[in-house]
């Protein structure tokens, strides 16, 4: 393996090596310091015989004249095996749980291969998260990409842990796995996730990748791809149903901006590189189902919107690529609603494909539409009440306003340790609907009203 002593300059996380031959883009390299210490890098750019490489570790102590560089002939790879389940790795795929090294079945390039659109199967199977605001109103479907948009200070970490703990494909529990990637989080958050998963036993079906805030930017960029590579192995080679949860995509994008600035690239919106959309798409589009393959990858990326701005480039571009969004609300959080999911602006574009008879229950779509409609009108009534006072509202409007409060307290708010089945979620929905006169339930067909609203035919019109 050829070694080069032609390092000409180091600038932040970047290093220029001159006179290289037969080196490819994204190729992995090793830097041997005068002390014998080995550090790692990857090729970012090639210009003739000049290679611009990105350092994985710090550049401190790197002597340009006495250090040697050798290129390994391949990109960043992850050794995959079924033994990964129940283990915790750092952002580069090295075990950090005091367990033995993984003996890999194979090595896989972390950039993966794009899925042929013609080979994709349309998502249509319900995934139960145990969270009513998601299962009942913004249903997650196997193979879907459904991000959670949060703000700083909101409990998205608790919601992520709850979904990872509770999610299941009904009827196929034994073949379900979670790949959890934490990107740029604090040590305290990392400790919360690991201890929560161990306490509940859900670690046994989970592969965890933990990248801390003080780890290098290049590792932060690699971590989500490590997770997706592990997911592809479990889904498409071991035929498992895999849920990938990545938190926080905002930290990932910030690292991308940091590296782009070091390369002196022309910035796009808010200083992010112009290829941010393409880069995010190369990750998000690795989720899905393949025709003829039993396994699937469902993805829930979590991102904190800077200053709560949904038009910020990160949530904006994510919304274009994914199939909806779950939005957390600081107003609901202040009221003590947990999880603080704001159901009205939230959306799952595939929800109608995963509900109904044989999937959830025949009345699901009608209940969903009716709850949305009454809650939306109830919110309007409450806004009117805040401006004009309660005396200005009609009796019907007061009923709707009361429904909005009841809906938030009984349906949306369930805490982070309650795992509701879809039947429980639908029944809570019916309990709320029974508080309204039957004449107001215009979005539920009569047959379902007879069966669920007034099953014994004794309920009088309110």
Protein Blocks (a to p, Z undefined) as FASTA:
>chain_A
ZZdfkbfbdehjbccdehiahiaehiacddddfkopacddddfbdehjaccdddfbdfeh
iafklpccddehiacdddddfklgopacdfkopafehpacdddfbdcdfklpaddfklpc
cdfbdcdehiaklmmmmccdehiacdddddehiakllmmmmmmmmgccehilmlgccddd
dehiafklmmmmmmmmmmnopmmmcccddddfkbcfklmmmmmmmmmmmmmmmmmmnopa
cddddddfklmmmmmmmmmmmnopacdeehiafklmmmmmmmmmmgccdehiabdcdddd
ddddehhiakbmklmmmmmmmgcdddddfklmmnopacfbdfklgccfklmmmgcehilo
mklmmmmmmmmmmmmmmmmmmmmmmmnopklpcfklmmmmmmmmmmmmmmmpnojkbccd
fklmmmmmmmmmmmpcfklmmmbcfklmmmmmmmnopaccZZ
